[in-house]
């Protein structure tokens, strides 16, 4: 936070109740916020949010004893523990701590007259956000979402770091349930909203692709009429949301009606070259034909914000992917496509398509795709069917991925080329026993599978076994 707040002002903003001692305590300035009592600094406000595996209220007293300015807690917790607080420090109690954090972040955002670019989508939002940020950084000082800190807790924390040095913000918005994008969009108030695509992610909660589309489309509800929606014209579930906004719309895609239209592209496991309908051409070093669409979304935003095309070309040609997102690792005699950050059916099929572009022996190591609900079995089987035509060796990892094995066998892949493993350590051992000089290896799976363990094991093995050093 760059704007100093008193505890009393904080209580007013979040519509909470300040429980403090003498008046000077209520006027104490907050110098920042923290949700981690282990790293809190004197003068910061401790926010007792709850996650899947923790409850911040368990650490309130510890935070206050480390000279936190105060703590933001739930009314329920205060009713039970409030009598102990005066000896430790001041607290502000609210009905819902997460909602209060978002209210505070929304208030903070409105203290700055900056344009906000908000990016969401089932696939590609982190890469698209990174592309947009890299382009804008050539002429601006934007606030950006670090990594994928795009959750209900992470986004307000990022927004609260907005300060007077920033003239733009590029924020990635994630979700698991309907209504979550709405909460984030209300807070960030976007000037430009980007929806990359709609795919079979989070179907355990959202049930259908139409449901995913409606949830992503919540972002458009908070655009003003003078804002811009940047939409994937090739995705019917995205385009179905366009009526939710009175803002101006700029589309990208391969169809005739696309404002920014892809005319042709050439892709390999090392990157892509593509040309648009205005004759401009671009090069990407990020593997995957699907990355061209992400780049087109970034180009659309760059044009809206007045960035010269030569600058855009230069940035995109030099840009490297974020960690564990289709990273091309050239280990000399062995090459790895590390796409282990996350997986759903659409992104996995795209990764397999990239793998299939090489003429070398292709090894696909695929882990479970989580949160697919009722379609999990059929989705894994379909990926297995795609793998049968995309790789020479298939190693599947996890309980759900057994359906990939079934799909690959049913499609005609030789059973002797398919290996089913229960966990990542077993898969790593299997891979190390199978790989040969010249192999190209794709590793991909959902975040919960921690497939990067396999990449690390193979990389260490290749170096230890004395495969030739990287030459490019």
Rosetta blueprint (number, residue, H / E / L):
1 X L
2 X L
3 X L
4 X L
5 X E
6 X E
7 X H
8 X H
9 X H
10 X H
11 X H
12 X H
13 X H
14 X L
15 X L
16 X L
17 X E
18 X E
19 X E
20 X L
21 X L
22 X L
23 X H
24 X H
25 X H
26 X H
27 X L
28 X L
29 X E
30 X E
31 X L
32 X E
33 X E
34 X E
35 X L
36 X L
37 X L
38 X L
39 X L
40 X L
41 X L
42 X L
43 X L
44 X E
45 X E
46 X E
47 X E
48 X L
49 X L
50 X E
51 X L
52 X L
53 X L
54 X L
55 X E
56 X H
57 X H
58 X H
59 X H
60 X H
61 X H
62 X H
63 X H
64 X H
65 X H
66 X L
67 X L
68 X L
69 X L
70 X E
71 X E
72 X E
73 X E
74 X E
75 X H
76 X H
77 X H
78 X H
79 X H
80 X H
81 X H
82 X H
83 X H
84 X H
85 X L
86 X L
87 X L
88 X L
89 X L
90 X L
91 X E
92 X E
93 X E
94 X E
95 X L
96 X L
97 X H
98 X H
99 X H
100 X H
101 X H
102 X H
103 X H
104 X H
105 X H
106 X H
107 X H
108 X H
109 X H
110 X L
111 X L
112 X L
113 X L
114 X L
115 X E
116 X E
117 X E
118 X E
119 X E
120 X E
121 X L
122 X L
123 X L
124 X L
125 X H
126 X H
127 X H
128 X H
129 X H
130 X H
131 X H
132 X H
133 X H
134 X H
135 X H
136 X H
137 X L
138 X L
139 X L
140 X L
141 X L
142 X E
143 X E
144 X E
145 X L
146 X L
147 X L
148 X L
149 X L
150 X L
151 X L
152 X L
153 X L
154 X H
155 X H
156 X H
157 X H
158 X H
159 X H
160 X L
161 X L
162 X L
163 X L
164 X L
165 X L
166 X L
167 X L
168 X E
169 X E
170 X E
171 X E
172 X E
173 X L
174 X L
175 X L
176 X L
177 X L
178 X L
179 X L
180 X H
181 X H
182 X H
183 X H
184 X H
185 X H
186 X H
187 X H
188 X H
189 X L
190 X L
191 X L
192 X E
193 X E
194 X E
195 X E
196 X L
197 X L
198 X L
199 X L
200 X L
201 X L
202 X L
203 X H
204 X H
205 X H
206 X H
207 X L
208 X L
209 X H
210 X H
211 X H
212 X H
213 X H
214 X H
215 X H
216 X H
217 X H
218 X H
219 X H
220 X H
221 X H
222 X H
223 X L
224 X L
225 X L
226 X L
227 X L
228 X E
229 X E
230 X E
231 X E
232 X E
233 X L
234 X L
235 X L
236 X H
237 X H
238 X H
239 X H
240 X L
241 X L
242 X H
243 X H
244 X H
245 X L
246 X L
247 X L
248 X E
249 X E
250 X E
251 X E
252 X E
253 X E
254 X L
255 X L
256 X L
257 X L
258 X L
259 X L
260 X E
261 X E
262 X E
263 X E
264 X E
265 X E
266 X E
267 X E
268 X E
269 X L
270 X L
271 X E
272 X E
273 X E
274 X E
275 X E
276 X E
277 X L
278 X L
279 X L
280 X L
281 X E
282 X E
283 X E
284 X E
285 X L
286 X L
287 X L
288 X L
289 X L
290 X L
291 X H
292 X H
293 X H
294 X H
295 X H
296 X H
297 X H
298 X H
299 X H
300 X H
301 X H
302 X H
303 X H
304 X H
305 X L
306 X L
307 X L
308 X L
309 X H
310 X H
311 X H
312 X H
313 X H
314 X H
315 X H
316 X H
317 X H
318 X H
319 X L
320 X L
321 X L
322 X L
323 X L
324 X L
325 X L
326 X L
327 X E
328 X E
329 X E
330 X E
331 X L
332 X L
333 X L
334 X L
335 X E
336 X E
337 X E
338 X E
339 X E
340 X L
341 X L
342 X L
343 X L
344 X L
345 X H
346 X H
347 X H
348 X H
349 X H
350 X H
351 X H
352 X H
353 X H
354 X H
355 X H
356 X L
357 X L
358 X L
359 X L
360 X L
361 X L
362 X E
363 X E
364 X E
365 X E
366 X E
367 X E
368 X L
369 X L
370 X L
371 X L
372 X L
373 X H
374 X H
375 X H
376 X H
377 X H
378 X H
379 X H
380 X H
381 X H
382 X H
383 X H
384 X H
385 X H
386 X H
387 X H
388 X H
389 X H
390 X H
391 X L
392 X L
393 X E
394 X E
395 X E
396 X E
397 X E
398 X L
399 X L
400 X L
401 X L
402 X H
403 X H
404 X H
405 X H
406 X H
407 X H
408 X H
409 X H
410 X H
411 X L
412 X L
413 X L
414 X L
415 X H
416 X H
417 X H
418 X E
419 X E
420 X E
421 X E
422 X L
423 X L
424 X H
425 X H
426 X H
427 X H
428 X H
429 X H
430 X H
431 X H
432 X H
433 X H
434 X H
435 X L
436 X L
437 X L
438 X L
439 X L
440 X E
441 X E
442 X E
443 X E
444 X E
445 X L
446 X L
447 X H
448 X H
449 X H
450 X L
451 X L
452 X H
453 X H
454 X H
455 X H
456 X H
457 X H
458 X H
459 X H
460 X H
461 X H
462 X H
463 X H
464 X H
465 X L
466 X L
467 X L
468 X L
469 X L
470 X L
471 X L
472 X L
